[in-house]
Amino acid sequence: MTAEFEPQHLRVVVVGAGFGGLAAAHALKHQGEDFAVLEREQEVGGVWRDNTYPGCACDIPSNLYSLSFAPNPRWTRAFSPQSEIRDYLHRVARKHRLLPHIRFGCRLLEAAWDDTAQRWRIETSAGPLTADVLIDGSGPIAEPSLPQLPGLDGFAGEVFHSARWNHDLDLAGRTVVVVGTGASAIQFVPAIQPVVGRMTVVQRTAPWVTPRMDRATTRIERRLYAVVPWLQRLVRRRQYWMRELVMWKIMVSPRVRRTATRAALWQLRRQVPDPALRKRLTPDWELGCKRILISNNWYPALSAPNVEVVSAGIREVRADSVVTTDGREHPADVIVFGTGFHVSDPPIAQHLRGRDGRTLAECWNGNPHTYLGVTVTNFPNLFRLGGPGSATGHNSHVFQEECQVAYAMDALRLMRARGITSIEVRAAEQRAYVGQQTAKLARTVWSVGGCQSFYQGTDGVAWGNWPDTTWKYRRLTRRFDPAPYQLRTTTTAVTPATN
């Protein structure tokens, strides 16, 4: 191949322009690296661009759910609505001059590690690239998960997932079947309940729901945060430590869980007067085993006269109805899936090929093992942000992603200083780390709480989660320790890590 047809080479390629991708871009720009961000859509925002369903909002406090280098004094509520988070990410991209580095409408098709050339060979919808380092910032909730239901293709009405909301469809007076009762459904069901004609909510398991301590911020607050930035940082720090010292205990302490459970049950009793419905809405697993949901209007919406909650699976879909496993037929002209995302089996894993030619999905085989939630044996110079092994049940995931970015940046500095062409976590080190994590996870509610969640792999282990406090995660990722890694340099050829 002649030089004029050589694909463009970059030091770093980042995939995705959501929170993680923008955090990585900001750090790379600050560090003076040559990089590009591949974004498949035409604007930044990630999950906060894609999810536009009615009632969409964050369940982490606004001051905490933001990038540390870009505080936002403009939040209008204690828990931000989707549109404000999307606009915030747009401002971050503009203010920090990240837009010139983002290639919009550029989808990653495949990235394969070339061990001879010591670089990633990347195929995109806009043409080929090569890069020394690949940072996957596509996120854990990038791809909606849709169940394979018999007869769904023959349904005559409208069907869509909450993450691909059909805003052209007028739901007024419609007969709607909602499948799922997770973090999205708990927001859009109360938003559309007053306008639909009839709604059937199909729940696989009832979620634990606690009060949403939301409120509008005042103009004085916003003014103070803008004029006295350290005040907002103080509020952010207080919110962070409250979650570290209190919320984290729910995951590891049965006594604290019992206290939190009583509070959740008090809300259920207060908002659902019908004993039969209240029984259906009472979870049969421990609080915290799945994501704890927050809402003040979920139970009132389900108690409304035009709503029925069905605690049965779906047997089949017919042209104008949904049939549940109890034999009942539920009329429908709209089906909305609130069935979550591919968290433990992200589709991008099928498009990343490691040193031995296998995809990340093939290496994981349904059980995503990582080192620190960032690096993976057989995938040199790959850093993953927000993926399996780093999710928390109590604090801001943005914090975790910024920790991972700091880890990757320190690795890049070390590589440049020592002339290192590739780093790869040793298989033995990853196995030892996974063993330690497995032992820790076994003591958390994710393992002993009696539920099946999207955190878990096919073996039932909650590989998606970080089984400790986030401040410990920050301590472990603050500096890149090369000891667990196999290093290759421009002057030496070291045998790569074995699987």
N, C-alpha and C positions, 0 to 999 in steps of 0.2 A: 504494500500500500504506500503510495507516494505521500509526502509530507502534507500536501494541500488537502488530502482526504483524511488525515488523522483527526480523530474526534478531539474536541476541546478537552484540555486537562485542567482540573482544578485541584487545589489542595484539599478542599472539603466540599462535599455535597450534603445538604440537609433536605430531608423529605418532610413536607408539611409546613404550613404557616399558621398553625394555631399557637397556643401558649408556649408549648415546648419549642417549636420551630423558631418563633420570634425571640425567645430567650437565648437560643443557640446563636441565632443570627446576630443579636446584639453583642454577645460575648466574642464571637468570631471577628466582628468589625472592630471591637475595642482592642482585640489582640493582633489586629493587622493581618489576618489570614485571607487568602484568596478563596472565595467560596461563592456558592449559589444555593438558593432555596428553590426546590421544585414544588410547586403548588398546582394540583390538578384542576382547581376551580379558578375563577376569575377575580377572587378577592381573598383577603386574609380572614382568619376567624375560626377555622376548624369546626369543632362541634357547635360553637356559638354562632356560626354562619349557617350551618346545616339544619339545626333544630330551631324551627320557627313556630312550633305548635302553640296554640292558645294557652296562656298561663306559664309559658316556659321561663324559668328563673333558676338562680343558683341556690343551693342549699348550704353553702358556706358563706359566712359573713363577708360583705363586700370589701371591707378594708383588708381582709386576710386573703381573699381570692383575687389577688392582683400580683403583678411582677414587682419584685423588691426594688428594682431600679426605676420603676415608673408608677409612683403613687398617684391615685386619682381622687382629688378632693370633690369631684362632681357627683359621686354616687347619690342618687335621690332616695334610696331605700337601704335599710340595714342588710337586706338580701337582694342583690341586683337582678333586675329582669334581663332577659336575653338580649334585647336590643341595646341596652346600655353596655353590656359586656362586649358585644360585637363592635360597637362604636369605640369603646375603649381600646380594643386591639387595633382598630384602624388608626387611632391617634398615635399609639405606640409605634406602629410601622412608619407613619409619616414623620413624627417628631424625631425619631432616632435614625432617620434616613436609611431605612431598611428596604424600602420599595425597589430601589434600583438593583438590589441583589436577588429579588424574587422573580422567578420565571412562571408567570401565570398561565394556566391552561396547559401545563406540562406535567403529564402523568408518568410516574415511574412504571415501566413495563417489566423490567428485570434488572437486577444488579448481581453480578457474579464476580467473585474474588479470583483474580489472576495471580497465582502464587509465584509464577516466574517473573512477571513484571512488577509484582508487589503493589498492586493497585486494584481498585474496583472498576470493572467495565460495566457501564450503566446504559441500558436502552430506555429511552423515553419517547413519549408521543411526539416530541419535537426533534428527535434525533439522538445520536449516541454521545456519551460523555465518558471520561475517565476521571477518577478521583483517588487520592491517597487514602482519604478517610470518608466514611459514610456515617451520617447521623440520622437515625430514624426517629423523626418527630411526628409520625402519623397519628400517634395517640391510641389509647385503648378502646375508645368508643367512636371509631371512625366509620365502621361498617355496620348497618342495622342487621339484626338477626331475625329472620322470618321462618316460622315453623312450616314444615312440609305437611300440609293438610289435604287429605283426600277430597277431591272435588273442587278445590279452590279455583282452579283454572276455569271451571264452568260457572262461577258466580256471576250473575248478571249485573250486580251493582258495582259500586266503587270500592276499591281496596287500596289501602296505603299504610305505610309504617309512620309512626309519629315523627320520625326523623326526616321524613319526606312528605310533610303535610301538604295536602291538596287545598290550597287557599281559594281556588276557583270554585270549589264545591260549597254550595249553600246548605248547611246542615239543619236549617230551620224546618221543624216538623218531620225530620227524617227518622227512620227506625235504624238505630245504630247498635252494632255489636262491638264492644271493646274487648280485645284479647290481651290480658296482662294487667298486673296491678303493681308495677314497679315505679321507679322514680319519675318517669315521664307521665304515666297514666295518672299518677296522684296529682299531677298539675293540670293536665288537659281535660280530665273527666269533669272536675268542678267547673271548668271554664265553659264547656259546651253543654253541660246538663240542663241549664235553664232554657236553651234554645231548641234542643232536639225534641222530637215527638215522643220517642220511646228509646230507652237505652238498656241493653243487657251487658253487664260486666262479667266476663268469664275470668275467674281467678284460679290459678293453680294452687297457690298458697296465700293466705292472708298476710300482709306485711305488718310490721310494727310501725306505728305512727305516733310521733310525739309532737307537741305544739311548735308552731313556727313563730319564733319571737321576732316577728318582722314589724317594721314601722317606717314611716317616712322620715328622712333626715330633714333638719331645718336649714333655712338659709344661713342662720348664724353658724351652725356646724360647718357647712360647706365653706363659708367665708373664713372661718378660723383655720380649717385644714389647708386652705390655699395660702393664707398669710403666715401661719405658724405650722410648717410641715412636720416638725418634730412631735406635735400633738397627735397627728394622725398615726405617726409611727408608734407612739406610745399606746394608742388604742389597738393598733394591729398586734403589738407585742402582748398586750393583755389578753386579747382574744386567742392568740396562739397558745399561750401558757395555760389558759383555762382549759383548752382542749387537750393539751398534753397531760395535765395533772388530773383532770376530771374525766373527760370523755374516754381517754385511753383505758382507764380502769374498767370501763364496761367490757372491754375486749378480753380482759385477763382476770377480773375479780368477780366471782359469783355473787358475793355480797353486794357489790355496787350494782351489778346487773339486776338483782332483785329490787333494789330501790328504784332504779330507772323503769323497771317493768311495772311497778305499782303506779308510777306517774302516767305511763302510757295507758294502762288499763283504766285509770281514773278518767282520762279524756274519752276513751271508748264508751264507758258507762254514761258519761255526761252527755255525749253527742248522739248516741244511738239508743233511743228508748225501747225499741223493739227487741225483746230477748232473743227471738229466733235469728234475726239479722245479726245481733251482737255476737251470738255464738259463731256464726259463719265468719265473722270478721275478727275473731280471736285467734291469733297465731298458735300453732302447736309446736313451735320451736322457740329457742331462746332468743331474746332480744340481742341484736348485734351480730347474729350468725349471718344474716344478710344485711344489706345496707339499711340503716335506720332512716326512715323517711320522716319528713317534717311537713305538717299541713294543719291548717285550722278549718278547712272546708271540705276535706275528703269525706269524712263520715257524714256530715250534713248532706252532701251530694248523693251519697249512696242511700241515704234515708228518704230521699225525695220520692214522691208518688210515681214518677215516670221512670224510675230506675229499679232494675232487678239484679241482684248479685247471685251468680251461679257458681257453686263450688264443685265443678265437674270438668273433666277434660272435653275436648272437641273430638267427636267421632268422625264427622264428615261435614263438608260444606255443600249445600245444594244451591240451585240457581237463585233462590230468594230467601234462604234461611241457613242457620247453623244448627247442627244436631249435636248435642252433647252426649257424653257417655252414659248418662242416666236415661237416655232414650227420648228426651224432650227436644222439641223442635222450636227454635227461636227465630221468628221472622227478622229479616234484615235487608235493607237496601244499601247499607254502608258497613264495611268492616274496617276498623282501625286497630292496627297491631301496636301495642305498647310492650313489645317483647324483647327490648334491650338490644345489646350489641355483641359482636364477636370479640370478647375480651380475652379469654384464654387461648383462642385460636384466631388471632388477627389475620385477615386475608393477605396482608403484605408479606407474611412469613412464607407464603407460597411463591413469592417473587424475589426472594433473597437466596442466592446460592453461595455456599461456603467453599472452603478450601478443597474439599473432596467432591464437590459437585452436587451434593445434596442440598435441598432447600431447607430453610429454617423450620418449616412445617414438618418436613420429614425427620429432621433431627429431634424435634420436640415430640412428635407423635402424640399430640394431645396433652402432654405434660411439660409446660414451658419452663425448663431449667435455665437459670442465668447465674451470673456472678454479680452480686450487688444490684440486680435488676437492670444492669447496664450492658455488660459484655457477655459473650457466649463463645464457648469452645467451638472451634472449626470456622469461626467467622472473624478473621483478623481485621482490625481497624474498623469495627462496627460498634457504634455506641447507640443504645436504644433509650429513648426518653419516655417516661410514663407507662412503660410496658409491664408485663408480668414480673412479680417480685417486688414491686414498689408501691402498690396500692395501699391506702390506709382506710380505716373505717371511722376515723375521728378527726382528721385534720385536712388541710388544703393540699390537694394533689399538685398544685402549682409549685408549692414549696419543694416537694419531692423532685419535680422536674428541674428546678433551678439547682438543686443539689447535684443532679446528674450532669447538668451542663457544666458546673464547676469541675466535676471529676474529669469530664472529657477535655476541657480546656487545659487542665493541668497535665493530662496525658500528652496533648499536642505540644505543650511547651517542653516536656521531657524528650519527646521524639525529635524535636528540632535541635535541642541542645546536644543530644548524644548521636545524632545522625541515624536514628532508628527508622527503618522503613516499615516495620509492622510490629504490632503487639497482639498477642493472643493469649487469653487465659488458659493455663494448663488444665487439662482434663481432670487430673487428680485434685487440683485446687478447687475446681468447680464442684466436683463430687463431694469433697469435704465440706464446702460451703453449703451445698444443698442439704447435706445430712444435718448440719447445724440448724438450718432454717426449718427442716422438717420437725426436728425435736421441739423447736420453739413454737411452731404452728400448732403442734399437738396440744399445747397448753392454752390455746386461745379459743374463744367462742366459735370461731370459724370452723374448728374441728370438732368441738364437743357440744355445739349448740343444736344438733339434730336437724340441720337443714341441708338442702342442696342448692348451691349458688353459682353464679357466673364466675366467682373467684376460683372455683375448683377445676382441676384437670380431670381427665378421664379416670384417674386412679382415686379421685375423691379428695386429694390433698389441695389445700387452698394456695396453689402456687402463685396466684395473682397478688397475694398480700405480703406486705412487709410486717413481720410479727413483733414489732417493737415500737418504741417511740420515734418520732421523726427527728428529734434532736440527736438521737444516737445514729440515725441514718446520715444526718449532716456531718457528724463527727467522722464517720467511716468514709464519706465521699469528699471531704474537704480537700484532701490531697490524694494524688494518684500514687499508689504504692506499686512499684514494678515487680516486687518479689513474686506474686502469684502468676506472673506472665512470662511467656516465652517471647524473647525479643530478637529481632533480626535487624541488622544494620547494613549500610552500604559496603562495608568491608568484611563482614563475616556472614556466613550462612549457617544459621542454627537450625537444627532439626525441629520442625514445628511441633506443637503440642499434639499428642495422639489422643484419639477418642476412646 
